[in-house]
């Protein structure tokens, strides 16, 4: 096997690896992970659905209010559920014991799930999805 292909494989276990189980929502399984968000030295733990097709991470209105996120310039995004307003915030986050700054879209509606998008998150990890075992690995 070519050496560069070996790095693409999801080996189990990897050094400094943490695994998360998929979650069952509406009789379908989705890759998910625990994310800790920090606000004024307080920790807030949430389960985010990992969405490799999403550019940015997203939280519903009530979570943004709990975290006391700021309302800046109102922006809009379109998706499967239609057009929705959101505000951009920077938050301190932690996944699998690694802390980093995460760009977060705060939705103006509560009808959206917590989504973990690529921007400012995926560059910090090697993420492997094991559909057969319904597990996702972060290292």
ABEGO torsion letter per residue (X at the ends): XBAAAAAABBBOBBBGBBBBBBBBBGGBBBBBBBBBBBBGGBBBBBBBBBBAABABBBBBAAAAAAAGBBBBBBBBBBBAAEBBBBBBBBBBBBBGGBBBBBBBBBBABAABBBBBBABGAAAABBBBBBAAAGBBBBX
